[in-house]
């Protein structure tokens, strides 16, 4: 799974729209939009930090993470 697809899947799993997701993480909306639309590439370490925060706050299910690790 591509990083942008995984980011989008993580966001959708939280049931947040882009604006809410961006505000939650303190990331500019346009940056999140560019990442999801493949105009820019999200750094791998940042994607992992987002994933970690969502997991520790029980905002996503482990199955989403496991599904990504399989690919």
Secondary structure as GFF3:
##gff-version 3
##sequence-region A 1 71
A	DSSP	alpha_helix	3	13	.	.	.	ID=ss1
A	DSSP	alpha_helix	18	25	.	.	.	ID=ss2
A	DSSP	alpha_helix	29	36	.	.	.	ID=ss3
A	DSSP	alpha_helix	44	56	.	.	.	ID=ss4
A	DSSP	alpha_helix	62	70	.	.	.	ID=ss5
###
